[in-house]
Amino acid sequence: MKKIAVIGGGLGGLSAAISLAVQNCEVHVYEKNDHFGGKLMPVTLGTHTFDFGPNTITMPQVFDQVFIDAGENPRDYFEWIPLKTHTRNISSSGEVFDMSTDLDEVVSQLHKLDSYAAQKYPEYLDEVTRLYHLAEKEFFPRTFTSMKDYLSPSLFRAFMKVRPMQNMDSFHKAYFKHPLLLQTFNRYATYIGSSPFHAPATFALIAYLEMIQGVYYVKGGNVKIAESMAQLAEKRGVHLHSGVEVKKIHVKNNHAKTLILSNGDEVEFDAVVMNGDLLEAYPKLVEEHYRPSMTNKKVESYSPSISAFVLLAGLNKRLDKMLHHQVYFSKDYRQEFETLFNGKYPEDPTIYISNSSVTDPSVSPDGDNLFILVNAPPIRNNQQENNVEYERYKNLVYDRLESFGLNIRPHIVQERMITPHDIQRKFGAFRGALYGISANERKNTFLRPSNRTKDINNLFFAGGTTHPGGGSPMVIISGRNVAREVLKQWGSVPTQLS
Ligand SMILES: Cc1cc2nc3c(=O)[nH]c(=O)nc-3n(C[C@H](O)[C@H](O)[C@H](O)COP(=O)(O)OP(=O)(O)OC[C@H]3O[C@@H](n4cnc5c(N)ncnc54)[C@H](O)[C@@H]3O)c2cc1C
């Protein structure tokens, strides 16, 4: 029986571990934190519970497939709640656009806001559907571990058809004229940590997921996904080690041979899957001379995706006029992204709020549980943590919300601030970035680091910093793809992973 280590118990690591265990491997997952699920982290403040990280969940079938592949019924573990009208978008001048999978509801709003968009919307949906299906077929299953992947004619044909050279903003301008609608759909670039004025139009495919397939929430909190995956992993015999950090990987003859653990143990493995952020964990765990394809200089040359400044606010009341998700937009979106990618905090930020207690009051029985997120610049090299500045920014966010008529400060009974420095420390995220490398540059979008390093022949990468990319469904796919690659080196690829 092959013995495999997974470094990191994020969704990508759990997905790889389950797939490998189902194929009769002995799998050990080492997670430095006390919880499994990585950035999908439970936070409890008094009677208020929060999902830190993924609040907007799409592609439920991807999560379910992990359970189905393991011979289980996902409904025995957790329950999806589809959110028909899921996100309220509010412009700086107070106009409102609610996103929904109900076509009539969307079109009737478009008629009031933008007659051009009302006419073009069905065409937009057709185009984003086309983009999605191409990506699903040609990009999501690939690990880019051999030249065959890069030189594949079908991949090249698909690449030419996914609008790689057009930016998202210019693509959206062909369908929408109203500034609020442009902001609403351009915000998808932030789902990959990038700017809509640079990210390729390809990622407008997210509109297919949100406006056609729909946005989902898990009853009891999205953290139930991670809890259920950990439960399933244990059931399939995975050894889950929480509170154990991998400190070093000893390499011998281009082989990751032994892991040195924070508890002092040294353990040998046949293969290692690194789920921790590739740009942070690989240089930290492997001596530089063993990784010529990822030198420290190369790591530093990558521009990180945006980070997040998060406030978790438990209120003593329920607010009116709230959906599960809402976005309060800045006046000048272009300026906001320029500021962010110049390493500064915008003074007029776009603010996202998830209030899962709208759908599920049981997670926060005594008042709303607001997950307030503002895009933040990644940490600059050697940037010191400045708590005074973070405190000032917190108040700026509350002031901005007040200008939208949302006076929450007097009602806060629980509060926690989570900054880019916290994200870096807690999850080992490269410069606090949420999604690894930014997709602002085309080469970094389509040529992310491969799922297998050229340097060490039994070391693989699964998760948001590698292929197919960041976001919770993508990292689940990544883990599954990597399990397939690990097994392939020993010649056994089961049909459900092929
Ligand atoms: C604030 C925020 C909001 C987000 N919103 C959404 C959203 O709405 N929808 C969505 O789909 N996605 C969202 N995401 C992105 C999503 O959370 C990530 O893409 C995904 O969870 C990443 O999973 P992963 O397995 O790649 O990595 P991670 O979740 O980062 O897991 C990696 C794990 O490795 C561990 N680790 C690292 N190094 C070591 C080591 N040496 N030893 C042991 N353990 C180690 C870390 O502690 C961590 O738990 C959000 C993320 C954040 C932070």
The ligand as an SDF file (V2000), in Angstrom:
LIG
                    3D

 53 58  0  0  0  0  0  0  0  0999 V2000
  -11.8830   36.1010    2.9280 C   0  0  0  0  0  0  0  0  0  0  0  0
  -12.0610   35.0640    1.8490 C   0  0  0  0  0  0  0  0  0  0  0  0
  -13.2190   35.0300    1.1030 C   0  0  0  0  0  0  0  0  0  0  0  0
  -13.3950   34.0460    0.1250 C   0  0  0  0  0  0  0  0  0  0  0  0
  -14.5870   33.9690   -0.5300 N   0  0  0  0  0  0  0  0  0  0  0  0
  -14.8320   32.9180   -1.3470 C   0  0  0  0  0  0  0  0  0  0  0  0
  -16.1340   32.6900   -1.8580 C   0  0  0  0  0  0  0  0  0  0  0  0
  -17.0780   33.4390   -1.5670 O   0  0  0  0  0  0  0  0  0  0  0  0
  -16.3290   31.6100   -2.6620 N   0  0  0  0  0  0  0  0  0  0  0  0
  -15.3180   30.7320   -2.9550 C   0  0  0  0  0  0  0  0  0  0  0  0
  -15.5510   29.7320   -3.6530 O   0  0  0  0  0  0  0  0  0  0  0  0
  -14.0750   30.9250   -2.4920 N   0  0  0  0  0  0  0  0  0  0  0  0
  -13.8090   31.9850   -1.6740 C   0  0  0  0  0  0  0  0  0  0  0  0
  -12.5620   32.1570   -1.1490 N   0  0  0  0  0  0  0  0  0  0  0  0
  -11.4490   31.3400   -1.6680 C   0  0  0  0  0  0  0  0  0  0  0  0
  -11.4040   29.9630   -1.0750 C   0  0  0  0  0  0  0  0  0  0  0  0
  -11.5140   30.0430    0.3170 O   0  0  0  0  0  0  0  0  0  0  0  0
  -10.0780   29.3240   -1.4250 C   0  0  0  0  0  0  0  0  0  0  0  0
   -9.8020   29.3950   -2.8200 O   0  0  0  0  0  0  0  0  0  0  0  0
  -10.0260   27.8550   -1.0190 C   0  0  0  0  0  0  0  0  0  0  0  0
  -10.6780   27.6160    0.2080 O   0  0  0  0  0  0  0  0  0  0  0  0
   -8.5690   27.4770   -0.9190 C   0  0  0  0  0  0  0  0  0  0  0  0
   -8.4570   26.1360   -0.5740 O   0  0  0  0  0  0  0  0  0  0  0  0
   -7.0410   25.4400   -0.5770 P   0  0  0  0  0  0  0  0  0  0  0  0
   -7.2710   24.0410   -0.1950 O   0  0  0  0  0  0  0  0  0  0  0  0
   -6.3380   25.7060   -1.8500 O   0  0  0  0  0  0  0  0  0  0  0  0
   -6.1510   26.2330    0.4980 O   0  0  0  0  0  0  0  0  0  0  0  0
   -6.3470   26.6490    2.0000 P   0  0  0  0  0  0  0  0  0  0  0  0
   -7.7580   26.7660    2.3610 O   0  0  0  0  0  0  0  0  0  0  0  0
   -5.4820   27.8350    2.1940 O   0  0  0  0  0  0  0  0  0  0  0  0
   -5.7360   25.4010    2.7920 O   0  0  0  0  0  0  0  0  0  0  0  0
   -4.3690   25.1670    2.8800 C   0  0  0  0  0  0  0  0  0  0  0  0
   -4.0900   24.6490    4.2740 C   0  0  0  0  0  0  0  0  0  0  0  0
   -2.7190   24.2960    4.3750 O   0  0  0  0  0  0  0  0  0  0  0  0
   -2.3110   24.5380    5.6990 C   0  0  0  0  0  0  0  0  0  0  0  0
   -0.8360   24.5720    5.7010 N   0  0  0  0  0  0  0  0  0  0  0  0
   -0.0320   25.3980    4.9990 C   0  0  0  0  0  0  0  0  0  0  0  0
    1.2600   25.1000    5.2340 N   0  0  0  0  0  0  0  0  0  0  0  0
    1.2570   24.0490    6.0910 C   0  0  0  0  0  0  0  0  0  0  0  0
    2.3020   23.2900    6.6960 C   0  0  0  0  0  0  0  0  0  0  0  0
    3.5870   23.5510    6.4700 N   0  0  0  0  0  0  0  0  0  0  0  0
    1.9550   22.2920    7.5330 N   0  0  0  0  0  0  0  0  0  0  0  0
    0.6460   22.0000    7.7860 C   0  0  0  0  0  0  0  0  0  0  0  0
   -0.3660   22.7020    7.2550 N   0  0  0  0  0  0  0  0  0  0  0  0
   -0.0730   23.7120    6.4040 C   0  0  0  0  0  0  0  0  0  0  0  0
   -2.9650   25.8520    6.0200 C   0  0  0  0  0  0  0  0  0  0  0  0
   -3.0610   26.0390    7.4230 O   0  0  0  0  0  0  0  0  0  0  0  0
   -4.3320   25.6970    5.3620 C   0  0  0  0  0  0  0  0  0  0  0  0
   -5.2860   25.1950    6.2600 O   0  0  0  0  0  0  0  0  0  0  0  0
  -12.3620   33.1180   -0.1510 C   0  0  0  0  0  0  0  0  0  0  0  0
  -11.1810   33.1540    0.5950 C   0  0  0  0  0  0  0  0  0  0  0  0
  -11.0420   34.1030    1.6100 C   0  0  0  0  0  0  0  0  0  0  0  0
   -9.7920   34.0840    2.4620 C   0  0  0  0  0  0  0  0  0  0  0  0
  1  2  1  0
  2  3  1  0
  2 52  2  0
  3  4  2  0
  4  5  1  0
  4 50  1  0
  5  6  2  0
  6  7  1  0
  6 13  1  0
  7  8  2  0
  7  9  1  0
  9 10  1  0
 10 11  2  0
 10 12  1  0
 12 13  2  0
 13 14  1  0
 14 15  1  0
 14 50  1  0
 15 16  1  0
 16 17  1  0
 16 18  1  0
 18 19  1  0
 18 20  1  0
 20 21  1  0
 20 22  1  0
 22 23  1  0
 23 24  1  0
 24 25  2  0
 24 26  1  0
 24 27  1  0
 27 28  1  0
 28 29  2  0
 28 30  1  0
 28 31  1  0
 31 32  1  0
 32 33  1  0
 33 34  1  0
 33 48  1  0
 34 35  1  0
 35 36  1  0
 35 46  1  0
 36 37  1  0
 36 45  1  0
 37 38  2  0
 38 39  1  0
 39 40  1  0
 39 45  2  0
 40 41  1  0
 40 42  2  0
 42 43  1  0
 43 44  2  0
 44 45  1  0
 46 47  1  0
 46 48  1  0
 48 49  1  0
 50 51  2  0
 51 52  1  0
 52 53  1  0
M  END
$$$$
